[in-house]
Amino acid sequence: MAVMWRLLPLILPLFLTAAGCDPLVVESFGQCGDGARNTGEECDQGVDNSSFEPDTCRTDCTRPRCGDGVKDSGEDCDLAQTGGLACEDLGFDRGILQCDDQCRFDLRLCSTCGNGLAEPGEACDLGDLGGITCVGAGFSGGTLRCHLNCEYDYSLCSGGCGNGILENDEDCDSETVPEPECSAIGFTSGMVSCDRFCHLDLTGCEGGCGNGRVEVGETCDDGNFTDRDGCVGCREPSGTYEIYLEMDMPELVSDADIADLDGDGIPDLLFAVISEDLASGALFWTSGAESHTITHTLIEGPFLFARAVRRPGGSLALLGVSLAPDGTALFHWAVGLDSPFSVLAGPDRPVDLLAADLDGDDGEEIVFSAFQSQNLILFDPIAGTFTGINAMGGLPQAIGRIDFNQDGAWDLVVARGTSQLLSMIQQVAGAWTYTSARYLGGRPGDVAVADVDGDGVDDVLVTDLSGPRLYALRTVSGTLTTRVELVLPSSAARIDAGRIDADGITDLLLTLPDEKAVAVFSGSGNWSFSRLFTYGPCETPDWARLYDMDADGFLDLVFSCRHDRRMVVLRTVPR
């Protein structure tokens, strides 16, 4: 009897479960689809289970429900299943019929063209233009109208693609400006079309360069004729380089710039040199037309920086920054190559100097990071003024130009050498405001701004002077958020970015002081880079730039070997 009482707590739950169970449920180890409703299953019709037929048990043994993608009885629709109906079947004349989360028709994207109300699915409707003007649609001016099919009529807009008028750099513009025949532009056959940017789409052409297909005699074909994108004339870089120019400098090369200084269409070189005791030097230039064999001295002095600055209208001015005896800087400015220099004492010594169009007027502004004040300073050479921009200290180093919040105005980023941060300085209505900083790590050095991941938006790359790392900040949803740390074979000092090979992905030129070398790294598009080419020895590689020096459409490697007192240009060899 005692044994029976001890077993009773175990026997009683089994008895109660068996007495109260659903007769359709089988307490077993059966599986879904065996026709028996096992524990955990809502239903099981065996071979009749279906995830496509309405009102049947699903193949995962769940009952039909709203949201399973099958239109069952009592439902108007289910996900994309609308019973074959469209907006037009429900009294509208256009649009996309959707289904809400209650399996009822969602008519918000259905519309009726001609009722004078621009509804979802319509660009406009009679006089209702949705608040858009010609300027808002990307044109420079004019009057926007609405077609009877509720699409915009751009025919009275001016200065843009889509108005049926061939303007600016357009190759074609809708049906009123027809495209040429493929045979008329170097192909053997096919049809040309006009893309949404009013440029020729040659993908329908056969037998020629520019149709996006690699054919006989071509090593690449990216469907365009854009220079410096890695594929030019349907040829691509071979991955090797040859010496195009090698120049011995009279002193240490402290800075350089590339521009057509004399207006002959050939790139020239502008140099700042300084002696090792910082007491002498010069600002001089060499002409591309003279194969850079003659040194033209502009002004003597211990120069730290040299820049060719584009003025509104396209003319070039010259800026040189020299070291004053008291350790500050002198700013030398000339409005042209043959013009005299004016000299202005600067409030601080630059660490880096950026000349770039910041206000959209086609001219370039000058901003530099300052050593003593540890901020940025905007220099206006015409007015002779220096205006401070707060960069929050931390020894600001390199400066980059980027529209990081995607508002159409240029902003600035500044690598701060001792605080391990990247300052973000926003431009609003011509005023500069420090907004925030992003953590980098190490000892930030040089900055490059480029679209690394191919999403059409620029990102920021920063070298680390303290270790073999490269920091990347990705622009996502209008802000620099995602930080990526890339491992390099050795520490990099200077960086430049561009499309060196033909894969359409941003590549890098890096100076590697520990290796006494300059190297090309090919980008993968997914935030990794692999070394393709190395040049050395180069004692203290310093200034570096990617630039098409021989006008063949390919980016060449231009760099200085500071303590070798040497300037080198390596020409890209195509295949």
C-alpha positions in Angstrom: 0.0 0.0 0.0 2.9 2.4 0.8 4.3 1.8 -2.6 1.0 2.6 -4.2 0.8 5.9 -2.4 4.3 6.8 -3.5 3.4 6.1 -7.1 0.1 8.0 -7.0 1.6 11.5 -7.8 3.1 10.0 -11.0 0.1 8.1 -12.1 -2.5 10.8 -11.4 -1.2 13.4 -14.0 -1.1 10.7 -16.7 -4.7 9.8 -15.9 -5.9 13.4 -15.9 -4.1 14.2 -19.2 -5.6 11.1 -21.0 -9.0 11.9 -19.7 -9.1 15.5 -20.8 -7.1 15.4 -24.1 -8.4 16.6 -27.5 -9.3 13.4 -29.4 -7.6 15.0 -32.5 -4.2 15.3 -30.7 -2.0 12.3 -30.7 0.6 12.2 -28.0 3.4 10.8 -30.1 6.6 11.5 -31.9 4.9 11.9 -35.3 5.8 14.6 -37.7 4.1 17.4 -39.6 2.4 16.0 -42.7 1.6 12.5 -41.4 -2.1 13.4 -41.2 -2.3 13.3 -37.4 -2.4 16.4 -35.3 0.6 15.9 -33.0 1.5 18.0 -30.0 2.5 21.5 -31.1 0.6 21.4 -34.4 -2.4 23.6 -35.1 -3.6 21.2 -37.9 -2.4 18.4 -40.2 -4.2 17.4 -43.4 -1.4 15.1 -44.5 -0.8 15.3 -48.3 -3.4 18.0 -48.5 -1.3 20.5 -46.5 -0.5 23.4 -48.8 1.1 26.8 -48.6 -0.5 27.9 -51.8 -4.2 26.7 -51.7 -6.6 28.9 -49.7 -8.3 27.7 -46.6 -6.0 24.6 -46.1 -3.6 23.6 -43.4 -0.2 25.0 -44.2 2.8 22.8 -44.8 4.2 23.8 -41.4 1.0 22.5 -39.8 -0.3 26.0 -38.9 -3.8 27.2 -39.7 -4.5 29.7 -42.5 -4.0 33.2 -41.2 -3.6 36.8 -42.4 0.0 37.4 -43.5 0.8 33.9 -44.8 0.8 35.1 -48.4 -2.4 33.2 -49.4 -5.7 34.9 -49.9 -8.2 32.9 -47.8 -12.0 33.3 -47.4 -12.9 36.5 -45.6 -9.7 38.3 -46.8 -9.5 41.0 -49.5 -5.9 40.2 -50.0 -2.8 38.8 -48.3 0.6 40.3 -48.8 1.1 40.4 -52.6 -2.0 38.3 -53.3 -4.8 40.6 -54.4 -6.9 38.1 -56.2 -5.7 39.4 -59.5 -7.3 42.8 -58.9 -5.6 46.2 -59.4 -6.3 49.8 -58.7 -8.1 50.1 -62.0 -10.6 47.3 -61.0 -11.6 49.3 -58.0 -12.5 52.5 -59.8 -9.2 54.2 -60.1 -7.2 54.7 -63.3 -3.6 54.1 -62.0 -1.5 53.2 -59.0 -0.4 50.2 -57.0 -2.9 48.2 -55.1 -1.5 47.1 -51.7 -2.6 45.0 -48.8 -2.6 46.2 -45.2 -1.7 44.1 -42.2 -5.4 43.2 -41.6 -5.6 41.7 -45.1 -7.8 44.5 -46.4 -7.1 46.5 -49.6 -4.8 49.5 -49.0 -5.8 52.1 -51.6 -3.4 54.8 -50.6 -1.2 54.4 -53.7 -4.2 54.3 -56.1 -5.1 57.6 -57.8 -7.3 59.1 -60.4 -5.5 61.3 -63.0 -7.4 64.5 -63.9 -9.2 65.3 -60.7 -6.8 68.2 -59.9 -5.2 66.5 -56.9 -1.7 65.0 -57.1 -2.2 61.7 -55.4 0.3 58.9 -54.6 1.4 57.4 -57.9 1.0 60.7 -59.7 3.8 63.3 -60.2 1.2 66.0 -60.6 -2.4 66.5 -61.6 -3.5 69.5 -63.7 -2.5 72.6 -61.6 -1.3 70.6 -58.6 2.4 70.3 -59.1 3.1 68.8 -55.6 5.1 71.9 -54.6 7.8 71.2 -57.2 9.2 73.9 -59.6 11.7 73.7 -62.5 14.5 74.5 -60.1 13.4 71.8 -57.7 13.4 69.3 -60.5 17.0 70.1 -61.3 16.7 72.8 -63.9 18.0 76.3 -63.6 14.6 78.0 -64.3 11.5 78.2 -66.3 7.8 77.1 -65.9 6.9 73.6 -64.9 3.6 72.1 -66.2 1.7 68.9 -65.9 0.9 66.5 -68.8 -2.6 65.0 -69.1 -1.1 61.7 -68.0 -0.2 63.3 -64.6 3.5 63.3 -65.4 5.7 66.5 -65.3 6.0 68.5 -68.5 9.5 70.0 -68.5 9.4 71.5 -72.0 9.3 75.1 -70.6 12.1 74.4 -68.1 15.6 75.6 -68.9 19.0 74.3 -68.1 18.4 70.7 -67.4 17.8 67.1 -68.7 14.3 66.2 -69.8 13.0 69.4 -71.4 13.6 68.3 -74.9 16.2 70.9 -75.6 19.9 70.1 -76.0 21.7 72.1 -73.4 25.0 72.3 -71.5 26.8 68.9 -71.6 23.8 66.9 -72.8 24.3 64.4 -75.6 20.5 64.0 -76.2 17.2 65.0 -74.6 14.0 63.0 -75.0 12.5 62.3 -78.4 12.9 65.9 -79.7 16.7 65.5 -79.8 17.2 62.1 -81.3 20.3 60.0 -80.6 22.8 59.2 -83.4 23.1 55.8 -85.0 25.6 53.5 -83.5 27.4 53.3 -86.8 27.9 57.1 -86.8 29.9 57.0 -83.6 32.3 54.2 -84.3 30.3 51.0 -83.8 29.4 48.5 -86.4 25.6 48.2 -85.6 23.0 48.5 -83.0 20.7 51.2 -81.5 21.7 54.2 -79.2 19.4 55.3 -76.4 19.3 58.4 -74.1 19.6 57.8 -70.4 18.0 59.8 -67.6 21.0 62.1 -67.4 20.7 63.0 -71.1 23.9 61.1 -72.0 24.1 58.4 -74.7 23.6 54.9 -73.6 25.7 52.7 -75.9 24.8 49.3 -74.4 22.8 48.5 -77.5 25.7 49.1 -79.9 27.9 46.3 -81.2 31.5 46.2 -82.3 33.2 49.2 -80.6 34.5 50.8 -77.4 32.0 52.2 -75.0 29.1 49.7 -75.0 30.0 48.1 -71.7 31.1 44.8 -73.2 34.7 43.7 -73.5 35.2 42.8 -77.2 38.1 41.8 -79.4 41.0 44.2 -78.9 39.7 45.6 -75.6 40.9 44.8 -72.1 38.0 46.6 -70.4 34.8 48.5 -71.3 33.0 50.4 -68.6 30.4 51.9 -70.9 31.7 55.4 -70.8 34.5 57.7 -72.0 35.4 59.2 -68.6 39.0 59.8 -68.0 40.7 58.8 -64.7 38.2 56.1 -63.9 40.6 53.2 -64.5 39.3 52.2 -68.0 40.2 54.6 -70.8 39.7 53.9 -74.5 38.8 50.3 -73.4 42.3 49.8 -72.0 43.1 49.3 -68.4 46.3 49.6 -66.3 48.7 46.7 -66.4 49.6 47.1 -62.7 53.1 48.3 -63.6 54.6 51.8 -63.7 57.5 53.4 -65.4 59.5 56.5 -64.5 58.0 59.5 -66.3 59.9 62.1 -64.3 62.6 62.1 -61.7 63.8 65.5 -60.4 66.6 66.4 -58.0 65.6 69.2 -55.7 67.9 71.9 -54.4 66.5 71.5 -50.8 64.0 69.4 -48.9 60.6 69.2 -50.6 58.2 70.5 -48.0 55.1 70.8 -50.2 54.0 70.6 -53.9 50.9 71.2 -56.1 49.9 70.3 -59.7 48.1 72.7 -62.0 48.3 74.2 -65.5 50.1 77.3 -64.3 50.9 78.8 -67.7 47.6 78.0 -69.5 49.1 75.7 -72.2 46.9 72.7 -71.3 49.8 70.7 -69.8 50.2 70.0 -66.1 52.9 72.0 -64.3 54.5 71.5 -60.9 54.7 74.0 -58.1 57.2 73.4 -55.3 58.0 74.7 -51.8 61.5 73.8 -50.6 63.3 74.5 -47.4 66.8 73.9 -46.1 67.4 71.5 -43.2 68.3 74.4 -40.9 65.0 76.1 -41.9 66.9 79.2 -42.9 66.5 79.2 -46.7 64.6 77.8 -49.6 62.3 78.9 -52.4 59.0 78.7 -54.1 59.5 77.6 -57.8 57.7 75.8 -60.6 58.6 73.6 -63.6 56.7 73.5 -66.9 55.3 70.4 -68.3 55.9 71.8 -71.8 59.6 71.9 -70.9 59.4 68.3 -69.6 60.1 69.8 -66.1 63.8 70.3 -67.0 64.0 74.0 -66.1 63.4 75.3 -62.6 61.7 78.7 -62.5 62.2 80.5 -59.2 59.2 82.6 -58.1 60.4 83.8 -54.7 63.1 82.9 -52.3 62.7 82.0 -48.6 62.2 79.0 -46.3 58.8 77.9 -47.8 56.5 75.4 -46.0 53.5 75.3 -48.4 52.8 75.9 -52.1 49.3 76.1 -53.6 47.8 77.0 -57.0 44.4 78.5 -56.0 41.6 78.7 -58.6 39.9 82.1 -58.6 36.2 82.7 -59.7 36.3 82.5 -63.5 39.0 79.9 -63.7 42.3 81.9 -63.4 45.0 80.6 -61.1 46.6 82.6 -58.2 49.7 81.4 -56.3 50.0 81.0 -52.6 53.2 80.3 -50.7 53.7 80.1 -47.0 57.2 80.7 -45.6 58.6 80.4 -42.1 59.2 83.7 -40.4 62.3 84.1 -38.0 60.0 84.2 -35.0 58.5 80.8 -35.9 55.2 82.1 -37.3 54.4 82.3 -41.0 54.4 84.7 -43.8 51.7 84.4 -46.5 52.8 85.3 -50.0 50.1 85.9 -52.6 50.3 86.5 -56.4 47.3 86.9 -58.7 49.1 85.2 -61.6 52.3 83.5 -62.6 54.0 86.7 -63.8 52.5 88.9 -61.0 54.4 90.2 -58.0 53.8 88.7 -54.6 52.3 90.6 -51.7 53.3 89.5 -48.2 51.1 89.3 -45.1 52.2 88.2 -41.7 50.1 85.3 -40.5 48.7 84.8 -37.0 49.9 81.2 -36.7 51.9 78.5 -38.5 50.0 76.1 -40.7 50.2 72.3 -40.1 48.1 71.5 -43.2 46.6 73.7 -45.8 43.5 73.1 -47.9 42.6 75.1 -51.0 39.1 74.1 -52.2 35.8 75.5 -53.3 33.8 75.7 -50.1 31.0 78.2 -51.0 30.1 77.1 -54.5 31.3 80.2 -56.3 33.7 78.3 -58.6 36.6 79.8 -56.8 38.7 78.2 -54.0 38.9 79.3 -50.4 42.0 78.7 -48.2 41.8 77.2 -44.8 44.6 75.9 -42.7 45.1 74.0 -39.4 47.1 76.2 -37.0 49.9 74.9 -34.8 49.8 77.4 -31.8 46.1 78.1 -31.6 45.2 74.5 -32.4 42.2 75.5 -34.5 41.4 76.2 -38.1 41.9 79.6 -39.8 40.2 80.8 -42.9 42.5 83.0 -45.0 41.1 85.7 -47.3 44.1 86.9 -49.4 42.1 89.7 -51.1 40.9 91.2 -47.9 44.0 90.2 -46.1 42.1 88.7 -43.2 42.3 85.6 -41.0 39.2 84.2 -39.4 39.2 81.5 -36.8 37.1 78.3 -37.0 36.8 76.2 -33.8 38.1 72.7 -34.3 38.3 71.9 -30.5 42.0 71.7 -30.2 43.8 68.3 -30.0 46.6 69.4 -32.5 44.5 69.6 -35.7 46.4 68.0 -38.6 44.9 67.3 -42.0 41.8 68.8 -43.4 39.2 67.2 -45.7 36.2 68.7 -47.6 33.0 66.6 -47.5 29.3 67.2 -47.4 28.8 64.8 -44.4 25.2 65.7 -43.7 24.1 65.7 -47.4 22.6 69.2 -47.3 24.3 70.4 -50.4 26.8 72.6 -48.6 30.5 71.7 -48.1 31.6 70.8 -44.6 35.0 70.1 -43.1 36.6 67.2 -41.2 39.8 67.6 -39.3 42.1 64.9 -38.0 43.2 65.8 -34.4 46.6 64.3 -33.8 46.7 64.1 -30.0 43.0 63.7 -29.1 42.5 60.6 -31.4 39.4 62.3 -32.9 38.0 63.6 -36.2 36.3 66.9 -35.8 33.2 67.5 -37.9 32.6 71.2 -38.8 29.4 72.1 -40.5 28.7 75.0 -42.9 25.3 76.6 -42.5 24.6 79.8 -44.5 28.3 80.5 -45.0 29.1 80.2 -41.2 31.2 77.4 -39.7 30.1 75.5 -36.6 31.8 72.7 -34.8 29.1 70.0 -34.5 30.7 66.8 -33.1 33.7 64.5 -33.2 34.2 60.8 -34.1 36.7 58.6 -32.3 39.5 57.2 -34.4 42.3 56.0 -32.2 46.1 56.0 -32.4 47.6 59.2 -33.7 45.6 60.5 -36.7 47.6 61.9 -39.5 46.5 62.5 -43.1 42.9 62.6 -44.5 41.4 61.4 -47.8 37.8 61.8 -48.8 36.4 59.4 -51.3 33.5 57.0 -52.0 35.1 53.8 -50.6 32.1 51.4 -50.7 30.5 52.5 -54.0 27.3 53.8 -52.6 27.7 57.2 -54.3 28.4 59.0 -51.0 31.9 60.1 -49.9 33.5 58.5 -46.9 36.6 59.5 -44.9 39.9 57.7 -44.6 42.5 58.7 -42.0 46.1 57.4 -41.6 47.5 56.4 -38.1 51.0 57.8 -37.6 51.5 55.5 -34.5 50.9 52.1 -36.0 50.0 50.0 -39.1 46.3 51.0 -39.2 44.0 53.0 -41.4 40.8 54.3 -40.0 37.6 54.7 -42.2 34.4 56.4 -41.3 31.5 55.5 -43.5 28.8 58.0 -44.4 25.4 56.5 -43.6 22.1 58.3 -43.7 23.7 61.7 -43.8 26.2 61.2 -41.0 29.7 59.7 -40.4 28.8 56.8 -38.2 30.4 53.4 -38.9 34.1 53.2 -37.9 36.2 50.6 -39.7 39.7 49.9 -38.7 41.9 48.4 -41.5 45.2 46.7 -40.8 48.2 47.8 -43.0 51.6 46.1 -43.5 53.3 49.1 -41.9 52.4 52.6 -40.8 51.2 55.0 -43.4 51.8 58.8 -43.3 50.2 60.4 -46.5 47.2 59.2 -48.4 45.4 59.9 -51.6 42.4 58.1 -53.1 41.2 57.5 -56.7 40.3 54.8 -59.3 43.6 53.5 -60.3 42.6 50.2 -61.9 39.6 49.3 -64.0 37.2 47.7 -61.5 35.4 51.0 -60.7 36.4 50.8 -57.0 38.3 53.4 -55.1 42.0 52.6 -54.6 44.7 54.2 -52.5 48.2 55.7 -52.8 50.0 55.5 -49.4 53.4 56.6 -48.2 55.1 54.0 -45.9 57.9 55.7 -44.0 59.0 52.6 -42.1 59.5 50.8 -45.4 60.9 53.8 -47.1 58.4 53.2 -49.9 55.3 54.4 -51.7 52.6 51.8 -52.4 49.4 51.3 -54.4 46.6 49.4 -52.6 43.6 48.2 -54.6 40.2 48.5 -53.0 37.7 45.7 -52.9 34.6 47.8 -52.3 33.9 46.1 -49.0 36.4 48.0 -46.8 39.5 46.0 -47.5 42.6 46.8 -49.6 45.4 44.7 -51.0 48.8 45.9 -52.1 49.4 45.9 -55.8 52.6 47.9 -56.3 55.5 49.2 -54.2 58.2 51.7 -55.1 61.4 52.2 -53.1 63.8 53.1 -51.7 62.4 56.5 -51.0 64.0 58.2 -48.0 61.1 59.7 -46.0 58.3 59.6 -48.6 56.2 62.7 -47.8 54.0 64.5 -50.3 51.9 62.2 -52.5 49.2 62.7 -55.2 47.3 60.7 -57.8 47.2 62.8 -61.0 47.1 62.3 -64.8 50.5 63.8 -65.6 50.8 62.6 -69.2 47.2 63.3 -70.3 46.5 59.6 -71.3 43.4 59.4 -69.0 45.1 57.2 -66.4 46.1 58.4 -62.9 49.8 58.4 -62.3 51.8 58.4 -59.1 53.4 61.7 -58.0 55.4 61.9 -54.8 58.4 63.4 -53.1 61.3 61.6 -51.3 61.9 64.3 -48.8 65.5 63.6 -47.6 66.5 62.3 -51.0 65.6 65.7 -52.2 63.9 64.1 -55.1 60.5 64.4 -56.9 59.2 61.3 -58.7 56.4 60.8 -61.2 55.6 57.1 -62.1 53.5 56.8 -65.2 50.7 54.1 -65.4 51.5 51.6 -68.1 48.2 50.4 -69.7 47.7 46.9 -71.3 
